[in-house]
């Protein structure tokens, strides 16, 4: 009888764990940032901070950021300003490895910054049209 109770408790706990895992997976999928909504100031800082932390953990890694103008943007100065702001942030956070800031082809939607850690796309930051990267911090 005691063995049956233990098996029943184990089955119930396994079911609860499976349900919680499925629920968390669904939550992550719905939280994915889409190109139709710009990243918040907190998201920008979060992505950059974790990119720096993760890059520092990888031996001889290079942090790569690709800046892409969005639809309806034509100012090369805007991308240069965005790059300068991000570079200043990276320097303040003391990245221990090399980093590359580059400009890529135009994005079809919002402007974005692609963040690569260890050669893999880790995050994307989306920016409002014709705005600087930190404009969401002061609105």
N, C-alpha and C positions, 0 to 999 in steps of 0.2 A: 504494500500500500504506500509506503514512504517513497519507494522508487517511482511509482506512478505519479505521485505529487511532484517529485523533482523533475520528471520528464515533462509534465504539464506546465510547470513554471518555466522550464527551459524553452518550450515551444512558444509560450506567451511572450517571453522576453525576446525571442528571436523575431517574432511577428512585429513587436513594437519597434525593434531596431530596424527591421526592413522598412516599415512604414515611415519611420523618421528619416531614413536615408533617401527614400523616394521623395518625401516632402522637401528635404533640403535641396535635392537636385532640381526639382521644379522651381524652387525659389531662386536659385542661381540663374536658371535660364531666363526667368522673367526679369531679372535685374540687369541683364546685359544691356550696355549702353548702345543705343542705335544712332545712326548718323543723322536722325531727325531731331535729336536733342543735344545741345552743347553740354560739355562736361562742366560740373560745378567746380568752384575753387578747391573744395575739399578733395574731390576726385583727382584733380590735376596734381595736387600735392601728394596725395596717397600713391598715385601711379609713379610719380617721379621718385618719391622716397623709397618705395619698394624696388624700383628698378635699380637704384643706387645700392641698396642693401644686397639685392641678389647678385649684382655685378661684382660687388666687393667679395662675395663668397666664392666666386668662380676664379680659379687661378688663371691669370693672364687673359681675362675677359675684356671685351671692349663693349661699352654701352653705345648703341647707335640710335640716333633720333632722326627720322625723316619728316621734314616739314612739307606739307602739301597745301597750296592755296585751294580754296573751294570755288564752287560755281559763282560767277559774278564778281570775283575778286581779281584785280589786275595789278595791285601794288606790290612790287618786289620789295619795297621798303618795309611793308607790313611783315613779310616773312623774315626779313633781316631783324626787325624789332623783336619778333617772337623768338627767334634763335638767340638773340642777345639776352633776353629775359630768362630763358631756360638755362643758358650757359652760366649766368650769374647764380641761379638757384643751385645748379650742380656744384659750382665752386664753393658755395656756402655750406653745402652738405658733405663736402670732403670726399668725393669719389676717389678711391685709391687706384683706379685704373684709367686707361685711355678712354676717350669718348670721341664720337664723330657726330657732328651736326651737319646734315645735308638737306638739300631741297630736292623734292621729287616732282613727278608729274602732277598736274592738277587733279584734284578729287572731284567727282561728279556732284557731290553733295556739299556738306559743310567742310570747312578747312579742318585739317587734322594733323596730328603729330603721331607718327608710329614709333613705338618704343621697342627696340630689340635688345634682349639680354641673352648673351651667349649664342648669338646668331639666330634666335627664335623670336618671333613677334610675341611680346608679352602684354602690351596694352596699347590702346589708341585713345588719344585725347581729341575731342571734337571742340571746335572753337566757333563762336558766333561770327557771322559774316562781317568782314571789315573791322573786327575787334582784336585787341591784343589778348595774349594768353591769360593775363591776370585781371581782365575786365570784370569777370564774374566775382572777384574777391571784393570789389568795391561797390557793386550794385546793390 
